[in-house]
Amino acid sequence: MIKKPVMKRSHRLSGILTAALLASAIPVQAADTFWTAVTGGKPDFSLRLRYERVDEEGKPRYANANTARITLGYRTGSFYGFGFYGEMEHVQEVFSDNFSHPARPQPGFPVVADPEGTEINQAYLFFNGIADHEFRLGRQAITYRKAPFHRFIGTILWRQNWQTFDAFSVVSTALPDTRLSYAYIWNVNRIFGDDAPDPLNDFDSNSHFFNVLYTGFSNLKLEGYAYLLEFDNAEKFSTNTYGLRANGTSPLNETMQVVYTGEYAHQNDAGDNPNPISADYFLGELGAKFQFKGPLESLLLKASYELLGGNGGADRFVTILGTNHAYQGWADRFLITPGDGIEDLYFTAVAKAFGAKFVAVYHDLSADRNGYDYGTELDLLATKTFYKHYTLGVKYSDYNADKNSLNTGSTALDINKFWAFLQFKF
């Protein structure tokens, strides 16, 4: 939680006088332009109410979490290319607190990582006075792929308290069909809240993000990236990751198109990481999307294989800044890659029908090292958006662990989760 310092009266008075003198020195036309930029911006507001129920093997009680997430933001217009965006975020428990999280452990209850708190979620200066460029300085959300599939860098938007970055960033679209992105991050504001123990609250960072996206081919996108992470208070997660990705669609006829993805990345230890790391990442996807006329509008069927390599212990491929809830199952058994890595063969069906969206995903999860089974998981989701601003949804996840001698720890424990949520967004 960020607290405002108390300002003495003399300081307030001197600040007012200084502002008045500066204002008098600004030409009237420039002052009018500045005021127009400040008042002619765009506000935004969101409210998400959510119920989450967790039944976890080994826990004597269910978790029942009723929480609300409220955000209020404002983006100014540009004044000679400069502007500002600010967003406040508040997370509130509603009716009950029958769940555990790192900022408030409650023995016997499963974890629901939605702590209460009020904080500045984003606050950054931006400059877009150079054509096809935007620079940002301050607390900001950084992502490079369509939500929620932020594999390496994301906001963890499923949780009520989002992950943001204290950073300098620049995005350039000056080259044809190309987006160049760079960010330097000195602090990561994690989802567990300011009251969680270090380093769950923040990563003290000295990290660099590089991302290049090329869209010049009609049916293919190419992406290259380098994420150089160094954390002073979490050295074991200091890594360098380099990768390439290709994905796209290929229409076969008016109603059907093939979808495909191929991706490879390599990760090694960096900074003061005490553990040697050399691990690989693979993703391959193939599917088909169909368009229909009638109550069933579209249907996507896709098979995917994802590997996060593991050689035992700390030598495994980790995506510590990713929105990992979107991968390896919504039950969140694999938010941090086990030492033996993960092989995930999964099948996805996405249907749009009757104005609603339906998703079903089945995961078959096993270890990269030694090849033993972790378990299987079924994920189901239904959402419907009304009048563009209102979304109602239900979601279910059921992880069934394989009971073999090599599968130990949390991956050997069954867990199922249910959510119901209502969101307003303007």
C-alpha positions as CSV (number, residue, x, y, z in Angstrom):
1,M,0.0,0.0,0.0
2,I,1.4,3.4,-1.0
3,K,0.8,6.1,1.6
4,K,0.8,9.8,0.9
5,P,3.3,11.8,2.9
6,V,1.9,14.5,5.1
7,M,2.7,18.0,3.8
8,K,3.3,20.9,6.2
9,R,1.3,24.1,5.7
10,S,4.4,26.1,4.8
11,H,5.3,23.6,2.1
12,R,1.7,23.6,0.8
13,L,1.8,27.4,0.6
14,S,5.1,27.5,-1.2
15,G,3.9,24.9,-3.6
16,I,0.8,27.0,-4.4
17,L,2.8,30.1,-4.9
18,T,5.3,28.3,-7.2
19,A,2.4,26.8,-9.2
20,A,0.9,30.3,-9.6
21,L,4.1,31.8,-10.8
22,L,4.7,29.0,-13.3
23,A,1.1,29.4,-14.5
24,S,1.6,33.1,-15.0
25,A,4.7,32.4,-17.1
26,I,2.9,30.1,-19.5
27,P,1.4,31.7,-22.6
28,V,-2.4,31.8,-22.5
29,Q,-2.7,29.6,-25.6
30,A,-0.4,27.0,-24.1
31,A,-2.2,27.1,-20.7
32,D,-5.5,26.5,-22.5
33,T,-3.9,23.6,-24.4
34,F,-2.6,22.1,-21.2
35,W,-6.0,22.4,-19.5
36,T,-7.7,20.8,-22.5
37,A,-5.3,17.9,-22.3
38,V,-5.9,17.4,-18.6
39,T,-9.7,17.7,-18.7
40,G,-10.2,16.1,-22.1
41,G,-8.9,12.7,-21.2
42,K,-10.7,9.4,-20.8
43,P,-11.7,7.8,-17.5
44,D,-12.2,4.1,-16.9
45,F,-13.9,2.0,-14.2
46,S,-14.2,-1.7,-13.5
47,L,-15.9,-3.8,-10.8
48,R,-15.5,-7.5,-10.5
49,L,-17.4,-9.5,-7.9
50,R,-16.3,-13.1,-7.5
51,Y,-17.1,-16.2,-5.5
52,E,-14.4,-18.9,-5.3
53,R,-14.8,-22.3,-3.7
54,V,-11.8,-24.6,-3.3
55,D,-11.8,-28.2,-2.1
56,E,-8.3,-29.5,-1.7
57,E,-7.1,-32.9,-0.6
58,G,-5.4,-32.7,2.8
59,K,-7.2,-29.6,3.9
60,P,-9.9,-30.2,6.5
61,R,-12.0,-27.2,5.4
62,Y,-13.3,-25.7,2.1
63,A,-12.2,-22.2,1.1
64,N,-15.1,-19.9,0.4
65,A,-13.9,-16.5,-0.9
66,N,-16.2,-13.6,-1.7
67,T,-14.1,-10.7,-3.1
68,A,-14.6,-7.5,-5.0
69,R,-12.1,-5.8,-7.3
70,I,-12.6,-2.1,-8.0
71,T,-10.5,0.1,-10.3
72,L,-10.8,3.7,-11.3
73,G,-8.4,5.2,-13.8
74,Y,-7.9,8.3,-15.9
75,R,-5.7,8.9,-19.0
76,T,-5.1,12.5,-19.9
77,G,-4.8,13.9,-23.4
78,S,-1.4,14.9,-24.8
79,F,0.3,18.2,-24.1
80,Y,3.2,18.5,-26.6
81,G,3.2,14.7,-26.7
82,F,3.2,14.3,-22.9
83,G,0.4,12.8,-20.8
84,F,-0.3,10.8,-17.7
85,Y,-2.3,7.7,-16.8
86,G,-3.2,6.8,-13.2
87,E,-5.3,3.9,-11.8
88,M,-6.3,3.0,-8.3
89,E,-7.1,-0.6,-7.4
90,H,-9.1,-1.8,-4.3
91,V,-9.7,-5.4,-3.3
92,Q,-12.2,-6.1,-0.6
93,E,-13.4,-9.3,1.1
94,V,-17.2,-9.5,1.1
95,F,-19.2,-11.4,3.7
96,S,-16.6,-14.0,4.6
97,D,-12.8,-14.6,4.9
98,N,-12.8,-18.3,5.0
99,F,-9.6,-18.8,3.0
100,S,-5.9,-18.5,3.4
101,H,-3.3,-16.4,1.5
102,P,0.3,-15.4,2.1
103,A,-0.6,-12.1,3.8
104,R,-3.0,-13.9,6.2
105,P,-2.3,-17.6,6.6
106,Q,-5.2,-19.6,8.0
107,P,-4.3,-23.2,8.8
108,G,-6.8,-25.7,7.5
109,F,-8.0,-23.5,4.6
110,P,-6.8,-23.8,1.0
111,V,-5.2,-20.7,-0.5
112,V,-7.1,-18.1,-2.5
113,A,-4.5,-15.5,-3.5
114,D,-6.7,-12.4,-3.3
115,P,-5.6,-10.3,-0.3
116,E,-7.4,-7.1,0.7
117,G,-5.7,-3.9,-0.1
118,T,-5.8,-0.5,-1.8
119,E,-2.9,0.6,-4.0
120,I,-1.8,2.6,-7.0
121,N,-2.1,-0.1,-9.7
122,Q,-0.7,2.1,-12.5
123,A,0.8,5.6,-12.5
124,Y,3.0,6.6,-15.4
125,L,4.0,9.5,-17.6
126,F,3.8,8.8,-21.3
127,F,5.2,10.6,-24.4
128,N,3.9,10.0,-27.9
129,G,5.3,13.1,-29.6
130,I,7.4,11.1,-31.9
131,A,5.4,9.4,-34.6
132,D,4.8,5.6,-34.2
133,H,6.4,5.6,-30.7
134,E,5.2,5.6,-27.1
135,F,7.4,6.0,-24.1
136,R,6.2,5.3,-20.6
137,L,7.9,5.9,-17.2
138,G,6.4,4.7,-13.9
139,R,4.1,1.9,-12.7
140,Q,2.5,0.1,-15.6
141,A,1.0,-3.1,-17.0
142,I,3.3,-4.8,-19.5
143,T,2.1,-7.6,-21.8
144,Y,3.1,-8.8,-25.3
145,R,0.3,-11.2,-26.3
146,K,-3.4,-11.2,-26.3
147,A,-5.0,-11.7,-22.9
148,P,-5.1,-14.0,-21.0
149,F,-2.3,-15.9,-22.8
150,H,0.7,-14.0,-21.3
151,R,3.1,-16.9,-21.2
152,F,6.2,-15.0,-20.0
153,I,5.2,-11.5,-19.1
154,G,1.7,-10.6,-17.8
155,T,-0.6,-9.0,-15.3
156,I,-2.0,-12.3,-13.9
157,L,-5.4,-10.8,-14.6
158,W,-7.4,-13.7,-13.2
159,R,-6.4,-12.7,-9.7
160,Q,-8.0,-9.7,-8.1
161,N,-4.8,-7.9,-7.3
162,W,-2.9,-7.5,-10.7
163,Q,0.8,-7.7,-11.2
164,T,2.4,-4.4,-12.5
165,F,5.9,-3.2,-13.1
166,D,7.8,-0.1,-12.1
167,A,9.5,0.5,-15.4
168,F,10.6,2.5,-18.3
169,S,9.2,1.1,-21.6
170,V,9.1,2.0,-25.2
171,V,7.0,0.6,-28.1
172,S,7.9,1.5,-31.7
173,T,5.8,0.7,-34.8
174,A,7.9,2.8,-37.1
175,L,9.0,-0.2,-39.2
176,P,6.4,-1.6,-41.6
177,D,4.4,-4.5,-40.0
178,T,6.7,-4.6,-37.0
179,R,6.4,-3.8,-33.3
180,L,9.5,-3.3,-31.3
181,S,9.2,-3.3,-27.5
182,Y,11.7,-2.7,-24.8
183,A,11.3,-2.3,-21.0
184,Y,13.7,-1.8,-18.1
185,I,12.1,-3.0,-14.8
186,W,13.3,-2.0,-11.3
187,N,10.4,-3.4,-9.3
188,V,7.7,-6.0,-9.8
189,N,4.5,-5.4,-7.8
190,R,3.3,-9.0,-7.2
191,I,-0.3,-10.2,-6.7
192,F,0.1,-11.2,-3.0
193,G,-0.1,-7.7,-1.7
194,D,2.2,-5.4,0.3
195,D,1.6,-7.2,3.5
196,A,2.9,-10.6,2.2
197,P,6.4,-11.6,3.3
198,D,9.3,-10.7,1.0
199,P,9.7,-11.6,-1.9
200,L,6.1,-12.5,-2.3
201,N,5.2,-8.8,-2.0
202,D,7.7,-7.4,-4.6
203,F,10.7,-8.5,-6.7
204,D,13.6,-6.0,-6.4
205,S,14.5,-6.1,-10.0
206,N,17.2,-5.2,-12.5
207,S,15.5,-6.7,-15.5
208,H,15.2,-6.1,-19.3
209,F,12.4,-7.2,-21.7
210,F,12.9,-7.3,-25.4
211,N,10.1,-8.3,-27.8
212,V,9.8,-8.1,-31.6
213,L,6.6,-8.9,-33.5
214,Y,6.4,-9.1,-37.3
215,T,3.0,-9.3,-39.0
216,G,3.9,-8.8,-42.6
217,F,2.8,-12.2,-43.7
218,S,-1.0,-12.6,-44.4
219,N,-1.4,-15.8,-42.4
220,L,1.5,-15.8,-40.0
221,K,2.9,-13.8,-37.1
222,L,6.6,-14.1,-36.1
223,E,7.8,-13.2,-32.6
224,G,11.2,-13.1,-31.1
225,Y,12.0,-12.2,-27.4
226,A,14.7,-12.0,-24.8
227,Y,13.6,-11.7,-21.1
228,L,16.6,-11.0,-18.9
229,L,15.5,-11.3,-15.3
230,E,17.6,-10.4,-12.3
231,F,16.1,-10.2,-8.8
232,D,18.1,-9.0,-5.8
233,N,15.7,-10.6,-3.3
234,A,14.8,-13.8,-5.2
235,E,18.1,-14.8,-6.8
236,K,16.8,-18.3,-7.7
237,F,14.4,-16.8,-10.2
238,S,17.1,-14.8,-12.0
239,T,17.2,-16.2,-15.5
240,N,17.8,-15.3,-19.2
241,T,15.2,-16.6,-21.6
242,Y,15.5,-16.4,-25.4
243,G,12.8,-17.6,-27.7
244,L,11.1,-17.6,-31.1
245,R,7.4,-18.1,-32.0
246,A,5.4,-18.5,-35.1
247,N,1.6,-18.7,-35.2
248,G,-1.2,-18.0,-37.6
249,T,-4.3,-19.2,-39.5
250,S,-4.8,-20.6,-43.0
251,P,-8.3,-20.4,-44.5
252,L,-9.4,-23.6,-46.3
253,N,-12.8,-22.3,-47.4
254,E,-15.4,-19.7,-46.4
255,T,-16.3,-21.6,-43.2
256,M,-13.1,-23.3,-42.0
257,Q,-9.5,-22.3,-41.2
258,V,-6.5,-24.1,-39.8
259,V,-4.8,-22.6,-36.7
260,Y,-1.2,-23.5,-35.8
261,T,1.5,-22.4,-33.4
262,G,5.2,-23.4,-33.0
263,E,7.5,-22.0,-30.3
264,Y,10.9,-22.7,-28.8
265,A,12.8,-21.0,-26.0
266,H,15.9,-21.7,-23.9
267,Q,16.5,-20.5,-20.3
268,N,19.7,-20.3,-18.3
269,D,20.7,-18.9,-14.9
270,A,21.6,-15.3,-14.6
271,G,22.8,-12.7,-12.1
272,D,23.5,-14.2,-8.7
273,N,21.3,-17.2,-9.2
274,P,23.0,-19.9,-7.0
275,N,21.6,-22.7,-9.2
276,P,22.9,-23.8,-12.6
277,I,20.0,-23.8,-15.1
278,S,19.8,-25.0,-18.7
279,A,16.2,-25.8,-19.7
280,D,14.1,-25.8,-22.9
281,Y,10.6,-24.8,-23.7
282,F,8.5,-26.2,-26.6
283,L,4.9,-25.5,-27.8
284,G,3.1,-27.0,-30.7
285,E,-0.5,-26.5,-31.6
286,L,-2.8,-27.5,-34.4
287,G,-6.5,-27.0,-34.8
288,A,-9.4,-25.8,-36.9
289,K,-11.9,-23.0,-36.5
290,F,-15.4,-23.2,-38.0
291,Q,-17.9,-20.5,-38.7
292,F,-21.6,-21.2,-38.8
293,K,-24.9,-19.5,-39.3
294,G,-27.5,-19.9,-36.6
295,P,-27.3,-20.3,-32.8
296,L,-23.9,-21.9,-33.0
297,E,-21.7,-19.0,-34.4
298,S,-18.3,-20.6,-34.2
299,L,-16.3,-23.6,-33.0
300,L,-12.6,-23.9,-32.3
301,L,-11.0,-27.4,-31.8
302,K,-7.3,-27.5,-31.0
303,A,-4.7,-30.0,-29.8
304,S,-1.6,-28.6,-28.0
305,Y,1.6,-30.0,-26.6
306,E,3.7,-27.9,-24.2
307,L,7.0,-28.8,-22.6
308,L,8.7,-26.9,-19.7
309,G,11.9,-28.8,-19.3
310,G,13.1,-30.1,-16.0
311,N,16.4,-31.8,-15.1
312,G,15.7,-32.2,-11.4
313,G,15.8,-29.7,-8.5
314,A,16.1,-26.0,-9.5
315,D,17.2,-26.8,-13.1
316,R,13.8,-26.4,-14.7
317,F,12.1,-23.9,-17.0
318,V,10.1,-21.3,-15.0
319,T,7.9,-18.4,-16.2
320,I,7.8,-16.5,-12.9
321,L,6.3,-13.3,-14.4
322,G,3.7,-15.0,-16.6
323,T,0.0,-15.2,-16.3
324,N,0.4,-18.9,-15.5
325,H,-3.2,-19.5,-14.5
326,A,-3.9,-19.8,-18.2
327,Y,-1.6,-22.8,-18.6
328,Q,-1.4,-26.3,-17.2
329,G,-4.9,-26.1,-15.8
330,W,-7.0,-23.5,-13.9
331,A,-6.6,-25.5,-10.6
332,D,-3.1,-23.9,-10.4
333,R,-1.2,-27.0,-9.4
334,F,1.7,-25.9,-11.7
335,L,2.1,-22.2,-11.2
336,I,5.9,-22.9,-10.6
337,T,7.4,-25.7,-12.7
338,P,8.3,-28.7,-10.6
339,G,11.9,-29.8,-10.6
340,D,11.2,-32.6,-13.1
341,G,9.5,-30.3,-15.6
342,I,6.1,-30.6,-17.2
343,E,4.8,-32.3,-20.3
344,D,1.3,-31.1,-21.0
345,L,-0.8,-32.6,-23.7
346,Y,-4.1,-30.8,-23.8
347,F,-7.3,-30.5,-26.0
348,T,-9.3,-27.3,-26.2
349,A,-12.8,-26.6,-27.5
350,V,-14.2,-23.1,-27.7
351,A,-17.8,-22.5,-28.9
352,K,-19.7,-19.2,-29.3
353,A,-23.4,-19.9,-29.2
354,F,-26.6,-18.1,-28.2
355,G,-24.5,-15.0,-27.6
356,A,-22.3,-16.7,-25.0
357,K,-18.9,-18.3,-24.9
358,F,-18.2,-21.9,-23.8
359,V,-14.7,-23.3,-23.2
360,A,-13.6,-26.9,-22.3
361,V,-10.0,-28.0,-21.8
362,Y,-8.7,-31.4,-20.9
363,H,-5.0,-31.8,-19.7
364,D,-2.9,-34.9,-19.5
365,L,0.1,-33.9,-17.3
366,S,3.4,-35.7,-16.8
367,A,7.0,-35.1,-15.8
368,D,9.7,-34.3,-18.4
369,R,12.3,-36.1,-16.3
370,N,11.6,-39.8,-15.7
371,G,8.2,-39.5,-17.6
372,Y,5.9,-40.3,-14.7
373,D,2.3,-39.1,-14.5
374,Y,1.2,-36.0,-12.5
375,G,-2.5,-36.3,-13.2
376,T,-5.3,-35.1,-15.4
377,E,-7.5,-32.0,-15.3
378,L,-10.8,-30.9,-16.8
379,D,-11.5,-27.2,-17.1
380,L,-14.9,-25.7,-18.0
381,L,-16.0,-22.1,-18.5
382,A,-19.1,-20.2,-19.7
383,T,-19.4,-16.5,-20.0
384,K,-21.9,-14.1,-21.5
385,T,-21.5,-10.3,-22.1
386,F,-24.5,-8.0,-22.0
387,Y,-24.6,-4.5,-23.6
388,K,-20.8,-4.6,-24.1
389,H,-20.0,-3.6,-20.4
390,Y,-21.4,-6.4,-18.3
391,T,-20.0,-10.0,-18.2
392,L,-21.5,-12.9,-16.2
393,G,-19.5,-16.2,-15.9
394,V,-19.1,-19.5,-14.2
395,K,-15.9,-21.6,-14.2
396,Y,-14.9,-25.0,-12.9
397,S,-11.6,-26.9,-12.6
398,D,-11.0,-30.5,-11.4
399,Y,-7.4,-31.8,-11.0
400,N,-7.1,-35.6,-10.3
401,A,-3.6,-36.6,-9.2
402,D,-1.9,-39.8,-10.2
403,K,-1.0,-41.8,-7.1
404,N,2.4,-43.1,-8.0
405,S,5.6,-43.3,-6.0
406,L,7.4,-40.5,-8.0
407,N,4.6,-38.0,-7.8
408,T,5.0,-36.2,-4.5
409,G,4.1,-32.8,-3.1
410,S,1.2,-30.7,-4.2
411,T,1.0,-32.3,-7.6
412,A,0.1,-35.6,-5.9
413,L,-3.0,-34.0,-4.2
414,D,-6.5,-33.7,-5.8
415,I,-8.1,-30.3,-6.0
416,N,-11.2,-28.8,-7.5
417,K,-12.3,-25.2,-7.8
418,F,-15.5,-23.4,-8.7
419,W,-16.0,-19.7,-9.5
420,A,-18.9,-17.4,-10.2
421,F,-18.3,-13.9,-11.2
422,L,-19.9,-10.7,-12.5
423,Q,-17.9,-7.9,-14.0
424,F,-18.7,-4.3,-15.0
425,K,-16.2,-2.4,-17.2
426,F,-16.5,1.1,-18.7
